[in-house]
Amino acid sequence: MLTLMLSSLRIYFIKRVKIIGILFLGMLLGCLMLATFILIISTGFRRFIVQKDFRAYYTAGKILVSSERKKLYNLRTQFIYQKKIMPEVSDMKYLAPFRNPPFVALPFAVLSLLSLEWAYTLMFIGNLILFYLVWRLSVTILALKDRLLKVILFLALMSYFPVWYTLVLGQVSLALVVGMLAAWKALQEKRELQAGMWLSLLLIKPQYIIVPLLLFAWKKQFRVLTGIFLGAISFGILSYLLVGYQGLMDYSRFLTNTLQWTESFAVNAVSMQTWRGFVELLVGTQNTPFTTILWLLGDILILVILFSVWKGKFSTNPQRFNMQWASLVVVLLLISPYANPQDTSLLLVPAVFCIKEFGKKKKFKTLLIGILSIGSLLGFLSTPLAVATRVQITVLFMLGFILMLWYLNKKLYTAPL
């Protein structure tokens, strides 16, 4: 009888805790929505959109449906079209350049046939669909059955600031999150070719594909690599059809030039959530030989740690593979030449696998709560803290996280050579 009463009390208190969690996360999300609504009302919907990254994609769409689509990566052409659409962009320094591969511009060519306001609204809805896919994949990975836990997960993911920031900016970062979660799921189901094709979604922002290519080449996972290359070839053919050979050459030069941008077109050390951004912000100079050497040496060390976590025979055994996959996502962000705050939406992936791995282990619950709490808080405060302290706290957090994964992998899991 006593056991039954204690069990009933435990269930009651667990349910109360879940409801409190839903109310807290709901209030947090409500605050984000209210702040956005107030900003729209105070500035006007059109001006609100003009201040967001979406204008770069909308401009690319306009160029793509014009006779000048082969000049897509000419900054002067982008400026002329952007100013024509949005007179508020009165000077070249206010240009929001389109920096993605040509195939990314294709959906926006369709949206560019609509007014700016309707195009942004449909993009917002499209991003909500991508978020739904992220949530559904996360529910599947965590094997959640409890409705309240599903609601908590939905609110927790949506109220993570980089996710909301992505939605508001009209950015495409959530497609990368879908790709990483879906690739893990495909590997678990022994569908390596499909996993590689999901990973090829990282080509939407091509700086993120480098680490997976190196890792799977080292692990001799040729079916995964084949899938990546099939995706890359498909995107390459589509891009060629859109902008031609000259347009592709212009894009390769454009990518090289972006590495030299300093304090222009929203590319600066304060906004870069990477090891490179950390070094340049701390030292106070950009693109000098000294900072470049520190950046590359740090990247090599971080890659060594990643390869250490993945050492041994390749296996998708969930317990160890979850931590390996989490480390892969953190490292591809860390060693990227540039990654703006919205791209830290990718940190949802390691968060999901931390919950999966540590959520049911009592001795790790405090660690898990600490990681998720600090990570969520930094989502809000990373840029203000960087401005105030000249230190990218988010990068320090990611470095600490990857070192923690390395230590746990070494202590808890065996890795046969």
C-alpha positions in Angstrom: 0.0 0.0 0.0 2.8 2.4 1.0 4.7 1.6 -2.2 1.5 2.4 -4.3 1.1 5.7 -2.5 4.7 6.7 -3.0 4.5 5.7 -6.7 1.3 7.8 -7.1 3.0 10.8 -5.4 6.0 10.5 -7.7 3.9 10.4 -10.8 1.9 13.5 -9.5 5.1 15.5 -8.8 6.7 14.5 -12.2 3.6 15.7 -14.0 3.6 19.0 -12.0 7.3 19.5 -13.0 6.4 18.9 -16.6 3.6 21.4 -16.5 5.8 24.0 -14.8 8.4 23.4 -17.6 5.8 23.9 -20.3 4.6 27.2 -18.6 8.2 28.5 -18.3 9.2 27.7 -21.9 5.9 28.9 -23.2 6.5 32.3 -21.4 10.0 32.5 -22.9 8.7 31.8 -26.4 5.9 34.2 -25.8 8.4 36.9 -24.9 10.3 36.3 -28.2 7.1 36.5 -30.2 5.9 39.6 -28.4 9.3 41.4 -28.9 9.2 40.5 -32.6 5.6 41.7 -32.9 6.4 45.0 -31.2 9.4 45.5 -33.5 7.2 44.9 -36.6 4.6 47.4 -35.3 7.2 50.1 -34.5 9.2 49.9 -37.7 6.5 48.7 -40.2 6.5 45.3 -41.8 8.4 46.3 -45.0 11.1 48.1 -43.1 11.4 45.2 -40.7 12.0 42.8 -43.7 14.5 45.2 -45.3 16.6 45.0 -42.1 16.8 41.2 -42.3 19.0 38.7 -44.2 16.0 37.6 -46.3 16.6 40.6 -48.6 19.8 38.9 -49.9 17.9 35.8 -50.9 15.0 37.8 -52.4 17.6 39.8 -54.4 19.2 36.6 -55.7 15.8 35.4 -56.8 15.2 38.6 -58.7 18.6 38.3 -60.5 17.9 34.7 -61.3 14.7 35.4 -63.2 16.3 38.3 -65.1 18.6 38.3 -68.1 21.6 38.9 -65.8 21.5 35.7 -63.9 25.1 34.9 -64.9 26.2 38.0 -62.9 24.6 36.6 -59.7 28.0 36.9 -57.8 28.8 40.4 -59.0 28.4 42.6 -55.9 27.7 45.6 -58.0 24.8 43.8 -59.8 23.5 42.6 -56.4 23.5 46.2 -55.1 21.7 47.6 -58.2 18.9 45.0 -57.9 18.7 45.3 -54.1 18.5 49.1 -54.3 15.8 48.9 -57.0 13.7 46.6 -54.8 14.5 48.4 -51.6 15.5 52.1 -52.0 16.4 52.0 -48.3 19.7 50.3 -49.4 21.2 53.6 -50.5 24.9 52.7 -50.3 27.0 49.7 -51.2 28.0 49.3 -47.5 24.4 48.5 -46.7 24.3 45.6 -49.2 23.3 42.2 -47.9 25.2 40.0 -50.3 24.0 36.6 -51.4 26.8 34.2 -50.5 25.2 30.7 -51.0 25.7 28.5 -54.1 23.4 29.1 -57.1 21.0 26.2 -56.5 20.0 27.8 -53.1 18.6 30.8 -55.1 16.2 28.7 -57.1 13.3 28.6 -54.6 13.7 32.4 -54.1 13.4 32.9 -57.9 9.8 31.7 -57.4 9.3 33.8 -54.3 10.7 36.9 -56.1 7.6 36.9 -58.3 5.6 37.9 -55.3 5.8 41.1 -53.3 8.6 41.4 -50.7 6.0 41.1 -47.8 4.3 38.0 -49.2 7.7 36.4 -50.1 9.0 36.8 -46.6 5.7 35.5 -45.1 6.0 32.3 -47.3 9.7 31.9 -46.3 8.7 32.2 -42.6 6.1 29.4 -43.2 8.7 27.3 -45.0 11.1 27.7 -42.1 8.2 26.6 -39.7 7.9 23.4 -41.8 11.6 22.8 -41.5 11.4 23.4 -37.8 8.6 20.8 -37.6 10.8 18.3 -39.3 13.6 19.1 -36.8 11.1 18.5 -33.9 9.7 15.3 -35.5 13.2 13.9 -36.0 14.2 14.8 -32.5 11.1 13.1 -31.1 12.0 10.0 -33.1 15.6 10.0 -32.0 14.6 10.5 -28.3 11.8 7.9 -28.6 9.4 10.2 -26.8 5.9 8.8 -26.1 4.7 11.2 -23.4 2.7 14.0 -24.9 3.9 16.5 -22.2 7.5 15.7 -23.0 6.8 16.2 -26.7 5.4 19.7 -26.0 8.3 20.5 -23.7 10.7 19.5 -26.5 8.8 21.6 -29.1 8.9 24.7 -26.8 12.5 24.2 -25.8 13.7 23.9 -29.4 11.6 26.8 -30.6 12.6 29.1 -27.8 16.4 28.5 -28.4 17.3 32.0 -29.6 19.3 31.0 -32.7 16.3 29.1 -34.0 13.9 32.0 -33.5 16.6 34.3 -35.0 16.8 32.1 -38.1 13.0 32.3 -38.5 12.9 36.1 -38.1 15.9 36.7 -40.4 14.5 34.5 -43.2 17.7 32.4 -43.1 18.2 28.8 -44.3 20.1 27.4 -41.4 17.3 25.0 -40.3 17.9 23.0 -43.5 21.3 22.1 -42.2 19.9 20.9 -38.9 17.4 18.7 -40.7 20.3 17.3 -42.8 22.4 16.4 -39.8 19.6 14.7 -37.9 18.3 12.8 -40.9 21.8 11.7 -41.8 22.2 10.2 -38.3 18.9 8.4 -38.6 19.9 7.0 -42.0 23.2 5.7 -40.7 21.4 4.0 -37.8 19.2 2.2 -40.4 22.3 1.2 -42.4 21.3 3.4 -45.3 24.8 4.9 -45.8 24.1 6.2 -49.4 21.0 8.1 -48.2 23.0 9.4 -45.2 25.6 10.9 -47.5 22.8 12.6 -49.6 21.4 14.1 -46.4 24.8 15.4 -45.5 25.1 17.1 -48.9 22.5 19.6 -47.6 25.5 21.1 -45.8 26.5 22.4 -49.3 23.8 25.1 -48.7 26.6 26.7 -46.7 29.6 24.8 -48.2 32.1 25.7 -45.4 30.4 23.1 -43.3 30.9 20.1 -45.6 34.7 20.0 -45.2 34.8 18.2 -41.8 32.4 15.4 -42.7 34.3 14.8 -46.0 37.6 14.5 -44.1 36.1 12.3 -41.4 34.3 9.8 -43.6 37.3 9.6 -45.9 39.5 8.7 -42.9 36.9 6.2 -41.7 36.7 4.7 -45.3 33.0 5.1 -45.4 32.8 5.1 -49.2 29.0 4.7 -49.5 28.6 7.8 -47.4 31.1 9.7 -49.5 29.3 8.5 -52.6 26.0 9.9 -51.3 27.7 13.2 -50.6 29.2 13.4 -54.1 25.9 12.4 -55.7 24.2 15.3 -53.9 27.1 17.6 -54.8 26.9 16.6 -58.5 23.1 17.1 -58.5 23.5 20.6 -57.0 26.4 21.3 -59.3 24.4 20.5 -62.4 21.5 22.5 -61.2 23.8 25.5 -60.5 25.4 25.2 -63.9 22.0 25.3 -65.6 21.2 28.4 -63.5 24.3 30.6 -63.9 26.5 28.7 -66.4 30.2 28.0 -66.3 31.2 31.7 -65.8 28.8 32.1 -63.0 30.3 29.1 -61.2 33.8 30.5 -61.7 32.6 33.8 -60.3 31.2 32.0 -57.3 34.5 30.3 -56.6 36.3 33.6 -56.7 33.5 35.2 -54.6 34.1 32.5 -51.9 37.8 33.2 -51.8 37.2 37.0 -51.5 34.8 36.6 -48.6 37.7 35.2 -46.5 39.3 38.7 -46.9 36.3 40.7 -45.8 36.7 42.5 -42.5 34.0 44.5 -40.8 32.0 44.5 -44.0 28.7 42.9 -45.2 28.1 41.6 -41.7 31.3 39.5 -41.7 33.2 40.5 -38.6 34.8 38.8 -35.6 32.0 39.7 -33.2 29.4 37.8 -35.2 31.6 34.8 -36.1 30.9 31.9 -33.7 34.1 30.1 -34.7 37.7 29.6 -33.5 38.8 32.0 -36.2 36.3 34.6 -34.8 37.5 34.0 -31.3 41.2 34.5 -32.2 40.5 37.7 -34.3 38.3 39.2 -31.7 40.7 38.5 -28.8 43.8 39.7 -30.7 41.9 42.7 -32.1 43.1 42.3 -35.7 41.8 40.4 -38.7 43.5 38.6 -41.6 47.0 39.2 -40.3 49.7 36.4 -40.6 49.7 36.1 -36.8 45.9 35.5 -36.5 45.9 33.2 -39.5 48.6 31.0 -38.0 46.7 30.9 -34.6 43.5 30.1 -36.5 45.0 27.2 -38.5 46.9 25.8 -35.6 43.8 25.8 -33.5 41.8 24.2 -36.3 44.3 21.4 -36.6 44.2 20.7 -32.8 40.4 20.7 -32.8 40.5 18.2 -35.7 42.9 16.0 -33.8 40.5 15.9 -30.8 37.6 15.0 -33.1 39.5 12.2 -34.8 40.5 10.9 -31.3 36.7 10.8 -30.4 36.1 8.8 -33.6 39.1 6.5 -33.2 38.6 2.8 -33.7 36.4 0.7 -35.9 33.5 2.6 -37.5 30.2 1.6 -35.8 26.8 3.1 -35.5 26.3 1.5 -32.0 24.0 4.2 -30.6 25.7 4.8 -27.2 29.1 5.8 -28.6 27.9 7.0 -32.0 25.6 9.6 -30.4 28.6 11.3 -28.8 30.6 11.0 -32.0 27.9 12.6 -34.0 27.5 15.4 -31.5 31.3 16.1 -31.6 31.2 16.2 -35.4 28.5 18.9 -35.4 30.4 21.0 -32.8 33.7 20.8 -34.7 32.2 21.6 -38.1 31.0 24.9 -36.6 34.2 25.6 -34.6 36.7 25.3 -37.5 34.5 27.0 -40.1 36.0 30.2 -41.6 32.8 32.0 -40.6 29.5 31.1 -38.8 27.0 33.7 -37.8 24.7 33.3 -34.7 21.8 31.8 -36.8 24.1 28.9 -37.8 24.5 27.9 -34.1 21.0 26.4 -34.6 23.1 23.4 -35.5 23.9 23.0 -31.7 20.4 21.6 -31.4 21.9 18.4 -32.8 24.4 17.8 -29.9 21.8 19.0 -27.4 19.4 16.2 -28.6 22.1 13.6 -28.3 23.1 14.8 -24.9 19.5 14.4 -23.7 19.4 10.9 -25.3 22.7 9.8 -23.8 22.6 11.4 -20.4 18.9 12.0 -19.7 18.3 8.6 -18.1 21.6 8.4 -16.1 21.2 9.9 -12.7 24.9 10.8 -12.2 24.9 12.8 -15.4 21.6 14.7 -14.9 23.3 17.7 -13.2 25.8 17.9 -16.1 23.0 17.7 -18.6 21.0 20.4 -17.0 24.1 22.6 -16.8 25.0 22.1 -20.5 21.5 22.8 -21.7 21.0 25.8 -19.4 24.3 27.5 -20.3 23.9 26.7 -24.0 20.4 28.2 -24.0 21.6 31.3 -22.1 24.5 31.8 -24.5 22.1 31.7 -27.4 20.7 35.0 -26.1 23.9 36.6 -24.8 26.7 35.5 -27.1 26.9 38.7 -29.3 26.4 41.2 -26.4 29.0 39.4 -24.3 31.5 39.4 -27.3 31.0 43.2 -27.7 31.5 43.8 -23.9 34.4 41.4 -23.2 36.1 40.9 -26.6 35.7 37.1 -26.0 33.5 34.8 -27.9 32.0 32.9 -24.9 30.0 30.6 -27.2 33.3 29.4 -28.7 34.7 28.7 -25.2 31.5 26.8 -24.5 31.9 24.7 -27.7 35.6 24.1 -26.9 34.7 22.9 -23.4 31.9 20.7 -24.8 34.2 19.0 -27.3 36.8 18.3 -24.6 34.1 16.9 -22.4 33.0 14.5 -25.2 36.6 13.5 -25.7 37.0 12.8 -22.0 33.7 10.8 -21.7 34.5 8.9 -24.8 37.9 7.9 -23.4 36.6 7.0 -20.0 33.2 5.4 -20.7 33.4 3.7 -24.1 35.9 1.3 -25.5 37.2 1.9 -29.0 38.8 -1.2 -30.5 41.7 -0.4 -32.8 
